């Protein structure tokens, strides 16, 4: 087996590997998109008792969060 044959085989193997990975990613993206659409259509993703995320306008006060973080940083600096 010559060097050129080895390069040819390695090129084919590299292209085959890249195409397998690409096709897997395409299938994964399609399946995630379809799953999201099915969940939205069925209304499964909407829970009524879920808390609001931190930093959102509903239910949190940014000043109190800032004060709590500042107090924690000050306590850390006192100890170290």
C-alpha positions in Angstrom: 0.0 0.0 0.0 1.5 3.3 -1.1 1.4 6.6 0.7 -1.1 8.0 -1.9 -3.5 5.1 -1.3 -3.3 5.7 2.5 -4.0 9.4 1.9 -7.0 8.5 -0.3 -8.4 6.1 2.3 -7.9 8.6 5.1 -9.6 11.3 3.1 -12.6 9.0 2.4 -12.7 8.0 6.1 -12.6 11.7 7.2 -15.4 12.6 4.8 -17.4 9.6 5.9 -17.0 10.6 9.6 -17.9 14.2 9.0 -21.0 13.2 7.0 -22.1 10.9 9.8 -21.7 13.6 12.4 -23.5 16.2 10.2 -26.4 13.9 9.5 -26.7 13.1 13.3 -26.8 16.8 14.1 -29.4 17.4 11.5 -31.6 14.6 12.8 -31.1 15.8 16.4 -32.1 19.4 15.5 -35.2 18.2 13.6 -36.2 15.9 16.5 -35.7 18.7 19.1 -37.8 21.1 17.0 -40.6 18.6 16.6 -40.6 17.7 20.3 -40.8 21.4 21.1 -43.8 21.9 18.7 -45.6 18.9 20.2 -45.1 20.1 23.7 -46.4 23.5 22.8 -49.4 22.0 21.0 -50.3 19.9 24.0 -49.6 22.6 26.5 -47.4 20.4 28.6 -44.7 23.0 29.1 -47.0 25.5 30.9 -47.0 24.9 34.6 -49.1 27.3 36.6 -47.1 27.2 39.8 -43.6 27.9 38.4 -41.7 30.7 40.1 -40.5 33.7 38.1 -36.8 33.6 37.1 -34.4 35.7 39.1 -34.0 39.2 37.6 -37.4 39.3 36.0 -39.8 42.2 36.6 -42.5 40.0 38.3 -42.0 39.0 41.9 -38.5 40.2 42.5 -36.9 43.5 43.7 -33.6 44.2 42.1 -32.6 46.5 45.0 -33.0 43.7 47.5 -31.1 41.3 45.3 -28.2 43.8 45.0 -28.2 44.4 48.7 -28.0 40.7 49.5 -25.2 40.2 47.1 -23.3 43.2 48.5 -23.8 41.9 52.0 -22.5 38.5 51.0 -19.4 40.0 49.3 -18.7 42.2 52.4 -18.9 39.2 54.7 -16.6 37.2 52.5 -14.0 40.1 52.4 -14.1 40.4 56.2 -13.3 36.8 56.7 -10.5 36.6 54.1 
